Amino acid sequence: AQSVAQPEDQVNVAEGNPLTVKCTYSVSGNPYLFWYVQYPNRGLQFLLKYITGDNLVKGSYGFEAEFNKSQTSFHLKKPSALVSDSALYFCAVGDSGAGSYQLTFGKGTKLSVIP
Amino acid sequence: DSGVTQTPKHLITATGQRVTLRCSPRSGDLSVYWYQQSLDQGLQFLIQYYNGEERAKGNILERFSAQQFPDLHSELNLSSLELGDSALYFCASSSQGGGASDTQYFGPGTRLTVL
């Protein structure tokens, strides 16, 4: 069965500093990996995804993520955090080998960017 | 704005009642997904429809049912409501084959409160 873990419930970072939100996954086949962001009282917004190819994926709002197969990780990064990046971030995984169409979402990491 | 619309935005009802949540996918999207988001369970996949047919089923209770109509809009029916059904219900849609590598675009959600 596919699973995803976000080991940190909350990440605090100072404005202007680099940020990292961690995600690890487990699948039987090849992973399809996604990052979404949720602002208060809003739906989830797609940031980026990894399907195949280059391990470094660039997405919306200056975010990027690096796929690391050996560490089964897909950490979200941004070189310089903005206060407006404060939100709830979800990692999600799909599995090419499971015959499953669904994504499994992590429990979310709350990012707080401190001015 | 993702292009996915959900109505109503808020719904307050009593235990034992039945409600219907409605979702209109992005123009041209054939797949519709339903999710439940609660504080203790996180984001849980309920069910997926592709072009009118049920494609995948997740943690959906027997008291819940869904369907996708010929115009591709979808409805999620929740019956015999319990206090624990209070949650945010999201609909998402995707444009490709409905597989796990598809990017899902989320609606703003319906907040259900069961009193």
Interface residues (C-beta under 8 A of the other chain):
Chain A: Y32 F34 Y36 R42 G43 L44 Q45 F46 K49 I51 F90 G94 D95 S96 A98 S100 Y101 Q102 L103 T104 F105 G106 K107 G108
Chain B: S2 V4 Y33 Y35 G42 L43 F45 Q48 R55 A56 G58 F90 A92 G98 G99 A100 S101 T103 Q104 Y105 F106 G107 P108 G109
